[in-house]
Every structure is written in C-alpha cells, then in structure tokens.
Amino acid sequence: MASTVIRDLLERAFPGAEIAVDDRTGGGDHFQVTVVSSAFDGLSLIEQHRLVNAALAAPLADGTIHELRIRTKGTA
C-alpha cells in the first residue's frame, strides 16, 4: 500500500513522468524510486533528488518510508 501512495505523490509532483517504485525488502518501508521527467532537465543530480524528497516529504516525515534510494533522469 505504501508503494501506491508513493507512486501517487510522485505522479502528482511530476505529471507525465516515467515512474517506478520498488519495495526493496518486501517490508513496505525500504524503497527505490526511479523518476524520468522533463522537470529535471538542466538540474543537477542534487537538485533533482531534492525535488523527489520534497514530493515525498510526508511519508518520509511520518516514517512510512524508512529508507529511500532515488534514481532520476531528465528527458533532454
């Protein structure tokens, strides 16, 4: 269920992006997300990851996400 919430938050933050959410351990709190979006075009990797972290601020703050691995890529 957490992966669905994460996907929904990312889809709202990055409309039209290619998004993958993987539960790395099966426990529902360790995730790897991959986001490919034009929103990242021209941004540094750190800036891209900050945007993803901002989109997932609520589940990160409440402990739904215990560990998060982020992969991002622009479309340009």
Rosetta blueprint (number, residue, H / E / L):
1 M L
2 A H
3 S H
4 T H
5 V H
6 I H
7 R H
8 D H
9 L H
10 L H
11 E H
12 R H
13 A H
14 F L
15 P L
16 G L
17 A L
18 E E
19 I E
20 A E
21 V E
22 D E
23 D E
24 R L
25 T L
26 G L
27 G L
28 G L
29 D L
30 H E
31 F E
32 Q E
33 V E
34 T E
35 V E
36 V E
37 S L
38 S H
39 A H
40 F H
41 D L
42 G L
43 L L
44 S L
45 L H
46 I H
47 E H
48 Q H
49 H H
50 R H
51 L H
52 V H
53 N H
54 A H
55 A H
56 L L
57 A H
58 A H
59 P H
60 L H
61 A H
62 D L
63 G L
64 T L
65 I L
66 H L
67 E E
68 L E
69 R E
70 I E
71 R E
72 T E
73 K E
74 G L
75 T L
76 A L
